[in-house]
Amino acid sequence: MTTAIEQTLETYGIENWGAGYFDVNRKGNLIVHPSRDDKRAADVKEIIDDLARRGIQAPVLIRFPQLIANQVRKLQRSFQKAIAEYGYSGAHLCVYPMKVNQQRSVVEEYLREGSRYDFGLEAGSKAELYAALALEQTPASLLVLNGFKDEEFIQLAFVGARSGKRVVIVIEKLSELGHVLRVAETHEGTMPMVGMRVKLYSKGSGRWEKSGGEAAKFGLTTTEILEVISRMQEAGRIDMLRLLHFHIGSQLTDIKRIKNAMKEAARVYAKIHQMKVPIELLDVGGGMAVDYDGSKTAFDSSANYSAQEFANDVIYTIKQVLDDENVPHPTIIQESGRFLSAYHAILVTNVLDEIETVVEDITPIEIRADEPQVVIELGDLRATIGVKNYREYYHDALEHREELFTLFNLGLITLEDRAKGEVLFWDVCERADKFAQTAKYVSEEFDDLRRLLCAKYLTNFSVFRSVPDHWALDQLFPIIPIHGLNRQPTEYATLCDITCDSDGVIDKFVDLHDVKQVLELHKLTAGEPYYIAFMLVGAYQEVMGNNHNLFGAPNEAHVHIDDNGYLIKKVIRGSTVGEAVGRARYDRSLLHDGFRRQVAQRVKAGEMSESEATRLNEFYESSYDAYTYLAVNGKQ
Ligand SMILES: *Cc1c(COP(=O)(O)O)cnc(C)c1O
């Protein structure tokens, strides 16, 4: 017999996408483990209640840094295992691409664990490089610089090399080489290394397929690669050229495409090596995917391979080509970002309310004989709809609704008539939906109807701030209640955020076989908070999240999982209203002066007392410190 908890585990697919980190305890609460084999567990509902007692309200982004460390270990072990298994004679190093999540706590946790394996960093802009240069790395680790660069960027790279970092400047565009050679002339001491990003013919798969292939934005063509080599030789700087780089896109869903790219890049590497270039590093970029929906397929939000399979294929493929070309095995550099950081962060927030489509239980509808014909007919449909006629009656109801609006627009029926007609219409729809559910074959129109009828849960977050990739790329994230998981959910719902943008909705959910249009959730109970979590949001989401409607960064908590459950190590308050408007260049004193001036005019006009004016001003000014999200119990 399956228990209720087993059933909900299956409903939400936790085992499929959770990578062993997430589970449900006997209380029916969501828990987090530091790794698959570690039985220690933090109860997310307890954390949220604890934070609420400290005045930290939802939405809260909870970080579990141990999950970053564990992903680093998983990656490192997979590659070490593959290297041993295939007798590969080069090493494997990772550089974490900062753009995936530059938050200091994330990068520091990565470095803390990664330093044990000489893992380093990858920076793609001046700002990222500026931050990276101050962080402690092990002497053998690398600092790889991708992205387009100007001379200032390159100067900073030289400064980094002089300060002791093993810097590699990756040439993305031929003009960057000119900067490098010029700066090298004026520079003393340790030089940075130079890499070349090659534009491969092979493409990735999934949403970021465009990042690879001949039309890619980045990288050098074969002719340009040859040009870089000859210019560096002429300048007497060929000893700087050490790395070949490629990156065919993020969230690579299909292992076959990855193997093809490895094959091509390894061949290019071998040919360059044979030209007496002292190249020794092959950087295979990022792209290791996260299985967000748990389906283990080449679907956009999934991946048809495991970390071990990825490592095996990279090592095996590269080794084969290099052995064939008689070239020593290079050190393999990997720039995995998403894989390392996605799991560690979850956004927990509360459902505020339900937005009603069908207003039930206001007053029972009574249909009198003198109602307009259209209302009477809708009433008849409602009274006589059944399993044999529901389809036909549903079509009739659609027609009557059209008629209802036409009559109203012509001024032939009253507002009350219209209201009555609408309620009857939705009632017919609900009944039709119920009959459709019991039918063996449900036509598509009833699928659409179900979506129309499902509950809309108003949820205290901004899609644009916290899961922007859902809005921009239709990426799916697992979403799950953090409590009540010992009860089977009975409602179907979509989620609406609190921005005033109709795009601020979530109506696509992970599913093992398909994409779900509605999510199973529990019925809301008045006065009882209902919390849900957006899972696996640690990669890209925070960084890409924007200020739409001036919703700022949510509250944040860093949680360590220990023998007693959890330890909240750090709490960071989310943006205040004042900080959020500050980003749009509204200065505090400017606003406060502006408000005071208007209030003073009311006083001057004799419309308001001095003491009321003071109260208004104080209230206005205290709003500066308010949380940008909705408060649950009156006050945040
Ligand atoms: C974005 C990026 C990465 C990271 O890719 P993931 O899919 O997050 O692993 C690595 N390298 C380069 C050059 C990138 O632009």
Ligand as a Chemical Component Dictionary entry (heavy atoms), coordinates in Angstrom:
data_LIG
# 
_chem_comp.id                   LIG 
_chem_comp.type                 NON-POLYMER 
_chem_comp.pdbx_formal_charge   0 
_chem_comp.three_letter_code    LIG 
# 
loop_
_chem_comp_atom.comp_id 
_chem_comp_atom.atom_id 
_chem_comp_atom.alt_atom_id 
_chem_comp_atom.type_symbol 
_chem_comp_atom.charge 
_chem_comp_atom.model_Cartn_x 
_chem_comp_atom.model_Cartn_y 
_chem_comp_atom.model_Cartn_z 
_chem_comp_atom.pdbx_ordinal 
LIG C1 C1 C 0 27.779 30.880 -19.623 1  
LIG C2 C2 C 0 29.074 30.273 -19.864 2  
LIG C3 C3 C 0 29.462 29.144 -19.137 3  
LIG C4 C4 C 0 28.581 28.473 -18.129 4  
LIG O1 O1 O 0 27.711 27.567 -18.711 5  
LIG P1 P1 P 0 26.834 26.598 -17.812 6  
LIG O2 O2 O 0 25.848 26.066 -18.756 7  
LIG O3 O3 O 0 26.228 27.406 -16.735 8  
LIG O4 O4 O 0 27.714 25.527 -17.285 9  
LIG C5 C5 C 0 30.716 28.646 -19.362 10 
LIG N1 N1 N 0 31.554 29.207 -20.268 11 
LIG C6 C6 C 0 31.194 30.294 -20.986 12 
LIG C7 C7 C 0 32.144 30.860 -21.949 13 
LIG C8 C8 C 0 29.957 30.851 -20.818 14 
LIG O5 O5 O 0 29.602 31.904 -21.543 15 
# 
loop_
_chem_comp_bond.comp_id 
_chem_comp_bond.atom_id_1 
_chem_comp_bond.atom_id_2 
_chem_comp_bond.value_order 
_chem_comp_bond.pdbx_ordinal 
LIG C1 C2 SING 1  
LIG C2 C3 SING 2  
LIG C2 C8 DOUB 3  
LIG C3 C4 SING 4  
LIG C3 C5 DOUB 5  
LIG C4 O1 SING 6  
LIG O1 P1 SING 7  
LIG P1 O2 DOUB 8  
LIG P1 O3 SING 9  
LIG P1 O4 SING 10 
LIG C5 N1 SING 11 
LIG N1 C6 DOUB 12 
LIG C6 C7 SING 13 
LIG C6 C8 SING 14 
LIG C8 O5 SING 15 
# 
